[in-house]
Amino acid sequence: MANAKSQMEDSYIKAPIAGVVSERFQEQGDQTSPQMPVFTIVKMNPVKVMIEVVESQIGLVKVGQKAHVTVESYPDQEFEGKVSKINPTLNPISRTVKAEILVSNPDLKLKPGMFAKVEVAVNRHDNVLLIPKYAVLENTKLEYLGGEITNSQVIVEKFVFTVQDSLAFRKVIQVGIENGSMVEVLNGLNINDLIVTIGQHNLLDSSKVDIITNRSGL
């Protein structure tokens, strides 16, 4: 009797994880063995999203940072996740490191094999002044240290054109972190300043301009 009970218990197949059956290889009544797969089970919540971090940004990404994930199937929905693991080795060909994002998926909308866009919040600044990145211009110049020509450094100066009384004025700014198409301004601008966002490449300091939109762009 005990032997029959043991055989009955051994006839049940138990999965090591809770998930969804994605593939079935055996039917009821088929003979199987330890080497033969019966099902493929996929854990759907949470899901793991794999990304590759370029070498220059490895120091910015850390375990525990929040991540925002979007997929083409649901373009208006953002899925929240966290960096759960970072590979310790660098791919010598692509010069990237693999990182794992653990994403909550309670509605099972995210499917294995999907392509995703991932943004990792490496820095967070609140109550900052943001302007469009395309409004920012650059000027590169050499700065000679101690008056010696052989002792110099390259200075990259970032600036925008602000408008006052229909005149455009060149203002040097200091920028901070970027967020998509926007960039943080640390110094050089006030919150009520009007900036030129169209045709700024053709302007000189004190150029006359015409306002064509209401405080949203010039």
C-alpha positions as CSV (number, residue, x, y, z in Angstrom):
1,M,0.0,0.0,0.0
2,A,2.8,2.4,0.9
3,N,4.6,1.5,-2.3
4,A,1.5,2.3,-4.4
5,K,1.1,5.6,-2.6
6,S,4.7,6.5,-3.3
7,Q,4.2,5.7,-7.0
8,M,1.1,7.8,-7.1
9,E,3.0,10.8,-5.6
10,D,5.8,10.3,-8.1
11,S,3.4,10.5,-11.0
12,Y,2.7,14.2,-10.3
13,I,4.9,16.7,-12.0
14,K,5.5,19.9,-9.9
15,A,7.0,23.1,-11.4
16,P,9.7,24.8,-9.4
17,I,8.1,28.2,-10.1
18,A,4.7,29.7,-10.5
19,G,4.0,30.8,-14.0
20,V,2.2,30.3,-17.3
21,V,2.6,27.2,-19.6
22,S,4.0,28.5,-22.9
23,E,4.8,25.2,-24.6
24,R,3.5,21.6,-24.1
25,F,5.6,18.7,-25.3
26,Q,3.7,15.8,-23.8
27,E,0.1,14.7,-23.7
28,Q,-1.8,12.8,-21.1
29,G,-0.9,9.1,-21.2
30,D,2.5,9.7,-23.0
31,Q,5.5,8.0,-21.5
32,T,8.3,10.4,-20.4
33,S,11.6,10.3,-18.7
34,P,13.7,12.7,-16.6
35,Q,15.6,13.8,-19.8
36,M,12.4,14.7,-21.8
37,P,10.8,18.1,-21.3
38,V,7.0,18.1,-20.6
39,F,6.2,21.8,-20.4
40,T,7.9,25.2,-20.8
41,I,6.7,27.4,-17.9
42,V,7.3,31.2,-18.1
43,K,7.3,33.4,-15.0
44,M,5.3,36.4,-16.1
45,N,5.2,38.6,-13.0
46,P,7.6,40.1,-12.5
47,V,9.5,39.9,-15.9
48,K,13.1,40.5,-16.5
49,V,14.2,43.0,-19.2
50,M,17.8,42.8,-20.3
51,I,19.6,45.9,-21.4
52,E,23.1,46.7,-22.5
53,V,24.9,49.7,-20.9
54,V,27.6,51.4,-22.9
55,E,31.1,51.6,-21.3
56,S,31.0,55.3,-20.8
57,Q,27.8,55.0,-18.7
58,I,28.6,52.0,-16.6
59,G,29.4,54.1,-13.5
60,L,26.0,55.7,-13.6
61,V,23.9,52.6,-13.5
62,K,23.5,50.9,-10.0
63,V,21.4,48.1,-8.6
64,G,18.2,49.5,-7.0
65,Q,17.7,52.4,-9.4
66,K,14.3,52.9,-10.8
67,A,13.6,52.2,-14.5
68,H,10.8,53.2,-16.8
69,V,9.9,50.6,-19.6
70,T,7.7,51.1,-22.6
71,V,6.9,48.8,-25.5
72,E,5.3,49.4,-28.9
73,S,2.2,47.3,-28.1
74,Y,1.3,49.8,-25.3
75,P,2.9,53.1,-26.4
76,D,0.9,55.2,-23.9
77,Q,1.7,53.0,-20.9
78,E,4.8,53.1,-18.8
79,F,5.9,50.1,-16.7
80,E,7.9,50.6,-13.5
81,G,10.9,48.5,-12.7
82,K,14.2,48.5,-10.9
83,V,17.8,47.5,-11.8
84,S,18.2,44.1,-10.2
85,K,21.5,42.9,-11.5
86,I,24.6,44.2,-13.4
87,N,26.9,41.8,-15.1
88,P,30.5,42.2,-13.7
89,T,32.2,41.7,-17.1
90,L,32.4,43.9,-20.2
91,N,31.8,42.6,-23.7
92,P,35.1,43.3,-25.4
93,I,33.5,43.7,-28.9
94,S,30.4,45.8,-28.1
95,R,32.1,47.6,-25.1
96,T,28.8,47.1,-23.2
97,V,27.7,45.5,-19.9
98,K,24.5,43.6,-19.5
99,A,22.1,44.7,-16.8
100,E,18.8,43.2,-15.7
101,I,15.6,45.2,-15.0
102,L,12.9,43.6,-12.9
103,V,9.5,44.9,-14.0
104,S,6.2,44.5,-12.4
105,N,3.7,42.9,-14.8
106,P,0.4,42.2,-12.9
107,D,-1.8,42.4,-16.0
108,L,0.6,40.1,-18.0
109,K,0.8,42.7,-20.8
110,L,4.6,42.3,-21.2
111,K,5.4,39.1,-23.1
112,P,8.7,37.2,-23.5
113,G,10.5,38.2,-26.6
114,M,9.2,41.8,-26.8
115,F,11.5,44.7,-27.6
116,A,11.4,47.4,-25.0
117,K,12.7,51.0,-24.5
118,V,14.2,51.4,-21.0
119,E,15.1,54.6,-19.2
120,V,17.0,54.3,-16.0
121,A,16.8,57.2,-13.5
122,V,20.5,57.6,-12.8
123,N,20.0,61.1,-11.3
124,R,17.0,62.9,-10.0
125,H,16.7,66.7,-9.6
126,D,13.4,68.3,-8.4
127,N,12.1,71.8,-9.2
128,V,14.6,72.5,-11.9
129,L,14.6,74.8,-15.0
130,L,14.4,72.8,-18.2
131,I,14.7,74.0,-21.8
132,P,14.8,72.2,-25.1
133,K,18.2,70.7,-25.9
134,Y,18.0,72.0,-29.5
135,A,17.9,75.6,-28.2
136,V,21.4,75.2,-26.7
137,L,24.4,76.2,-28.9
138,E,28.1,75.5,-28.3
139,N,31.2,77.5,-28.8
140,T,34.6,75.8,-28.6
141,K,37.7,77.8,-27.8
142,L,41.3,77.4,-26.5
143,E,42.2,78.8,-23.2
144,Y,45.9,79.5,-22.6
145,L,47.1,78.8,-19.1
146,G,49.7,81.2,-17.7
147,G,49.9,82.9,-21.0
148,E,51.8,80.0,-22.5
149,I,50.8,78.8,-26.0
150,T,52.1,75.3,-25.2
151,N,49.9,75.1,-22.1
152,S,46.3,75.3,-23.2
153,Q,43.0,73.6,-22.7
154,V,39.8,73.3,-24.8
155,I,36.8,75.1,-23.4
156,V,33.3,74.2,-24.6
157,E,30.9,77.1,-23.8
158,K,27.2,76.5,-24.0
159,F,24.8,79.4,-24.6
160,V,21.4,80.4,-25.7
161,F,19.8,83.5,-27.1
162,T,17.3,85.3,-24.9
163,V,14.9,88.0,-26.1
164,Q,14.2,91.3,-24.6
165,D,12.6,94.3,-26.4
166,S,12.7,92.4,-29.7
167,L,16.5,91.9,-29.4
168,A,18.3,88.6,-29.0
169,F,21.1,88.5,-26.5
170,R,23.7,85.8,-26.2
171,K,23.7,84.2,-22.7
172,V,26.2,81.7,-21.5
173,I,24.6,78.9,-19.4
174,Q,25.7,76.0,-17.3
175,V,23.7,72.8,-18.0
176,G,23.0,69.8,-15.8
177,I,21.4,66.5,-16.5
178,E,19.4,65.7,-19.6
179,N,15.9,64.2,-19.7
180,G,14.9,63.1,-23.2
181,S,14.7,66.2,-25.4
182,M,15.1,68.6,-22.4
183,V,18.2,69.7,-20.5
184,E,18.5,71.2,-17.0
185,V,19.9,74.7,-16.7
186,L,21.9,75.3,-13.5
187,N,23.1,78.9,-14.1
188,G,22.6,81.7,-16.6
189,L,18.8,81.8,-17.1
190,N,15.8,83.0,-15.1
191,I,12.5,81.2,-15.1
192,N,10.8,84.0,-17.0
193,D,13.4,84.4,-19.7
194,L,12.3,84.0,-23.3
195,I,14.7,81.9,-25.4
196,V,15.0,81.5,-29.1
197,T,14.3,78.0,-30.4
198,I,14.0,78.6,-34.1
199,G,16.8,80.2,-36.2
200,Q,19.2,80.7,-33.3
201,H,22.1,79.4,-35.3
202,N,21.9,82.5,-37.6
203,L,21.8,85.1,-34.8
204,L,24.5,87.4,-33.5
205,D,24.4,89.2,-30.1
206,S,21.8,92.0,-30.1
207,S,20.2,90.8,-33.4
208,K,16.7,92.0,-34.0
209,V,14.0,89.3,-33.8
210,D,10.3,88.9,-34.2
211,I,8.2,86.9,-31.7
212,I,6.1,84.4,-33.6
213,T,4.7,82.4,-30.7
214,N,3.5,83.2,-27.2
215,R,6.3,82.3,-24.8
216,S,6.7,78.8,-26.1
217,G,9.3,79.5,-28.8
218,L,10.8,82.1,-31.0
